[in-house]
């Protein structure tokens, strides 16, 4: 199939969205947490599918995806055979980590929940950089560059993605429109579940590079999904990490995308 035809099919598959609107009323939510950052929200429960943003300039800037990359990395690992299913056990080698959740055997579900770097480092080694680069280009994921001098390329390397690009990726995953087996896309979404109630499901992943942090995902409602991608500075490092979810949940509650806090 000609490349031009493939590009046209790709763009036609993307959901139609209204022009982006800046939300000045979300600035106090960031100020209340003494945080600098951005959030992009697309509410597909509404026919117009509005796109709202706080700090649009930052929403266009690319940052290391950090552990939000575990979402596409899971797809890559499943496709490459580095993991077979959610039941495969990855034995802990006994090396102590600062986070207790990493000091145990892992499955795909626990590795996503605990953001277990050593499991995904194993996936990266099994996949290799040339194949990782090809996967990233197929996904059109940020700058699609897994180069790294030292460390993990999704944290320490050149790979970078913007909040707006995170949203586009998540929308395609939600619709099983990524260039991967549909069963693998469904499994990835299953292990992303953070919270669920009778009427809604929250699927999301945090990320932290050290200087800044992410929370990206969506809330599924019977009327449709609400996608979000938040990125904030974390000058106080660990002490700032709770702000990712606090800000996002406050923003989502402001548009009734999450129920009010108890």
C-alpha positions in Angstrom: 0.0 0.0 0.0 1.4 3.4 -0.9 2.8 5.4 2.0 0.5 8.4 1.3 -2.5 6.1 1.6 -1.2 4.7 4.9 -0.8 8.3 6.3 -4.4 9.2 5.2 -5.8 6.1 6.8 -3.9 6.9 10.0 -5.2 10.4 10.3 -8.8 9.3 9.3 -8.7 6.8 12.2 -8.0 9.6 14.7 -11.0 10.9 16.7 -12.4 14.2 15.7 -11.8 16.9 18.3 -12.9 20.4 18.8 -10.4 23.3 18.8 -8.2 23.4 21.9 -9.4 25.7 24.7 -7.2 27.0 27.5 -8.7 26.6 31.0 -7.7 29.5 33.1 -9.8 28.1 35.9 -7.4 25.2 36.3 -4.5 27.5 37.2 -5.6 27.7 40.9 -5.5 23.9 41.1 -1.8 24.0 40.2 -1.2 27.0 42.5 -2.8 25.2 45.4 -0.2 22.5 45.1 2.6 25.0 44.4 3.2 23.2 41.1 4.3 24.3 37.7 3.2 22.2 34.8 0.6 21.4 32.2 -2.4 19.2 31.7 -4.3 18.3 28.5 -7.8 16.8 28.8 -10.0 15.5 26.0 -13.6 14.8 27.0 -15.1 12.3 24.5 -18.3 12.0 26.5 -19.5 15.2 24.7 -20.4 15.2 21.0 -18.0 18.0 20.4 -15.1 16.1 22.1 -13.6 19.3 23.6 -9.9 19.5 24.2 -8.9 21.6 27.3 -5.4 22.6 28.3 -3.6 24.4 31.1 -0.3 25.9 30.0 -0.5 25.2 26.2 3.1 26.1 25.6 4.3 23.4 27.9 1.8 20.9 26.5 3.7 21.1 23.2 7.1 20.6 24.8 8.6 17.1 24.7 10.0 15.5 27.9 11.3 12.1 28.7 8.3 9.8 29.2 9.9 8.1 32.2 7.7 5.3 33.5 4.7 6.3 31.4 6.7 4.5 28.7 5.7 1.3 30.4 2.5 1.5 28.4 4.0 1.2 24.9 6.9 -0.8 26.3 4.4 -3.5 27.4 3.1 -3.7 23.8 6.6 -3.9 22.5 7.6 -6.7 25.0 4.4 -8.7 24.2 5.0 -8.4 20.4 8.7 -9.3 20.7 8.0 -12.3 23.0 9.9 -10.9 25.9 6.7 -11.6 28.0 4.0 -14.1 27.1 1.0 -13.0 29.3 0.0 -11.5 32.6 0.8 -14.7 34.5 4.4 -15.1 33.6 6.6 -14.7 36.7 9.9 -12.7 36.7 12.0 -13.9 39.6 13.5 -11.2 41.8 17.3 -11.6 41.9 17.6 -10.5 45.6 19.1 -7.1 44.9 17.5 -4.7 47.3 15.8 -1.6 45.9 14.7 1.5 47.8 11.0 0.8 47.0 9.8 -2.4 48.7 7.4 -3.2 45.9 10.4 -3.9 43.7 11.9 -6.5 46.1 9.8 -9.5 45.1 8.9 -11.7 42.1 6.9 -9.8 39.5 4.3 -10.4 36.9 3.3 -8.0 34.1 0.5 -6.6 36.3 2.6 -6.0 39.4 5.5 -4.6 37.3 3.0 -2.0 35.9 1.5 -1.3 39.3 4.8 -0.9 41.1 6.6 0.6 38.1 9.3 -2.0 38.5 12.2 -0.8 36.4 14.2 -4.0 36.5 11.5 -5.9 34.7 11.3 -3.4 31.9 15.0 -3.2 31.8 15.0 -6.9 31.0 12.4 -6.2 28.3 14.7 -3.5 26.8 17.6 -5.9 26.8 15.6 -8.6 25.1 14.2 -6.3 22.4 17.4 -4.4 21.7 17.8 -0.8 20.4 17.4 -1.4 16.7 14.0 -3.2 17.2 13.0 -0.6 19.8 13.7 2.2 17.4 11.6 0.4 14.7 8.7 0.0 17.2 8.8 3.6 18.2 8.7 4.7 14.6 5.7 2.4 13.9 4.0 4.0 16.9 5.0 7.6 15.9 5.8 7.9 19.6 7.3 11.4 20.4 10.7 11.7 18.7 11.0 7.9 18.5 14.7 8.1 19.6 15.8 5.4 22.0 19.4 6.5 22.0 21.1 6.6 25.4 24.7 7.0 26.6 24.1 5.4 30.0 21.0 4.2 31.8 17.5 3.5 30.6 16.5 5.2 27.4 13.0 6.1 28.5 14.4 7.9 31.5 18.0 8.9 30.8 18.1 8.9 27.0 16.9 11.1 24.2 13.4 9.6 23.9 10.9 12.5 24.5 7.2 13.0 24.1 4.8 15.9 24.7 1.6 15.9 26.7 -0.4 16.4 23.5 1.3 13.4 21.9 0.6 11.3 25.0 -3.1 12.0 24.4 -2.9 10.9 20.8 -1.2 7.7 21.7 -3.7 6.9 24.4 -6.6 7.6 22.1 -5.3 5.0 19.6 -4.7 2.5 22.4 -8.2 2.9 23.7 -9.6 2.1 20.3 -7.2 -0.8 19.6 -5.8 1.2 16.7 -2.1 0.8 17.4 0.0 -1.4 15.0 0.0 -4.3 17.5 -2.1 -7.4 18.0 -5.5 -6.4 19.4 -5.2 -9.0 22.2 -1.9 -7.3 23.3 -3.6 -3.9 23.3 -6.4 -5.2 25.5 -4.0 -6.9 27.9 -2.0 -3.7 28.2 -5.2 -1.7 29.0 -6.1 -4.4 31.6 -2.9 -4.1 33.5 -3.2 -0.2 33.5 -6.3 -0.3 35.7 -5.8 1.9 38.8 -9.3 2.1 40.2 -12.8 1.1 39.1 -16.4 1.6 40.3 -19.7 0.5 38.9 -19.9 3.2 36.3 -16.3 4.1 35.5 -12.8 2.7 35.2 -9.6 4.7 35.6 -6.6 3.4 33.6 -3.4 5.4 34.1 0.4 5.3 34.6 2.7 7.6 36.5 6.2 8.6 35.5 9.1 10.4 37.1 12.4 11.5 35.6 13.6 13.2 38.7 13.1 16.8 37.6 9.5 16.3 36.5 6.7 13.8 36.7 3.8 12.5 34.7 0.3 11.1 35.1 -1.4 10.0 31.9 -4.4 7.8 31.1 -8.1 8.0 30.8 -11.4 7.5 32.7 -13.9 5.3 30.9 -17.6 6.2 31.3 -20.7 4.7 29.6 -20.9 7.9 27.6 -17.2 7.8 26.5 -13.6 8.2 27.7 -12.0 11.3 29.2 -8.3 11.3 28.4 -5.6 13.2 30.4 -1.9 13.9 30.3 -0.3 15.8 33.2 3.3 16.9 33.4 4.7 18.9 36.4 8.1 20.0 37.7 9.3 18.2 40.8 12.0 20.4 42.4 11.3 18.7 45.8 11.7 15.3 44.2 9.8 12.6 46.2 7.9 15.2 48.2 6.3 16.5 45.0 5.2 13.1 43.6 1.8 13.1 45.3 0.9 16.3 43.4 0.6 14.5 40.1 -2.5 12.6 41.1 -3.8 15.4 43.4 -3.9 17.9 40.6 -5.2 15.5 38.0 -8.0 14.2 40.2 -9.0 17.8 41.1 -9.1 18.7 37.4 -11.1 15.6 36.5 -13.6 16.2 39.4 -14.1 19.8 38.1 -15.6 18.4 34.9 -17.3 15.5 36.6 -14.9 13.0 35.0 -14.3 11.5 38.5 -16.8 11.5 41.4 -16.2 14.0 44.3 -13.7 12.9 46.9 -15.2 11.3 50.0 
